[in-house]
Amino acid sequence: MNNEFNTIAVLGRDDDPRVAEPISLLARYLTEAGRDVIAAPGISQEISVREVDEAGLADEADLIIAVGGDGTMLYAAGLAQSKSVPLLGVNRGRLGFLADIRPTEMLESLGKVLEGEYELESRLLLNASIVDSEGGEISAVALNDIVLQRRETGRMLDFRTSIADRYVNTHSGDGLIIATPTGSTAYSLSCGGPIIDPALDAVVIVPICPHTLSDRPIVIPAHQLIEVTLLERADTQAEVAIDGHSIGEFAAGDRLLISRSENRITLVHPPGYDYYEILRSKLHWGLDSRIRGGDADRGGNN
């Protein structure tokens, strides 16, 4: 077997029965394959692995296998991004654009990966910083998206955007999404944003429920600096969320600065990975909605 991935970290919520069983199978399979299997303390005692503090998993691992949904993959990416540890995802979530290996194919796919049969895919990361009027700063890194959103208020937000030091627009609405190609199939998609192929080094800026219908999504090169400033408005309360988790309040006069990160995330795919097949599967493209309970025309896949 290929010895590139000698130490493998297994990550997932093993208190979920849908996740615990595949984690147990993985740990047993990898141990029998002669790999050093590591996991965070507290994982099921039925799984024989070497325990490592969760924050240190990326320091020791050659590969992280995340079992769960895209939320688990996003969490694993947060651990891996500073160490450039590749990620492989086993999908036990509902949608799963990032975790692409089906549980029924898990051991077969993993065997091929261990034999050296796999594809590596590099994904864009974004740096986000909230800079307040006194110069204080909060920073985080996003794989999916950076979201400026209303907080505990029913009122709209007013905010100003600039790209590469050029004024773009003054918006009114519920907020703004700045998404990577990876995040283009997440919150951005539900707000009418386009799907961006992960191979593109681009970012999409998507207004959330804009007051003006002409305020539309825009795709820009990832290297351009984005600046968002919140404007004063009665009862304005806003926050910034990174990959679904709030990093802090965003007050009038604060600046949100977004730039391309020097780091990237590397995803490991087994042979035969096809991004468009995943889109067809998850978004039900090619299905004839008129057919109920029978075989639908899958358009080119008959």
Secondary structure, DSSP 8 states (H G I E B T S, - for coil): ---S--EEEEES-TTSHHHHHHHHHHHHHHHHTT-EEEE-TTS-TTS--EE--GGGHHHH-SEEEEEESHHHHHHHHHHHTTTT--EEEEE-SSS-SS--B-GGGHHHHHHHHHTT--EEEEEEEEEEEEE-TTS-EEEEEESSEEEEEE-S-SS-EEEEEEETTEEEEEEEESEEEEE-TGGGGTHHHHTT-----TTS-EEEEEEES-SSTT---EEEETTS-EEEEE---TT--EEEEETTEEEEEE-TT-EEEEEEEEEEEEEEE-TT--HHHHHHHHHTTT--TT--SS----SS--
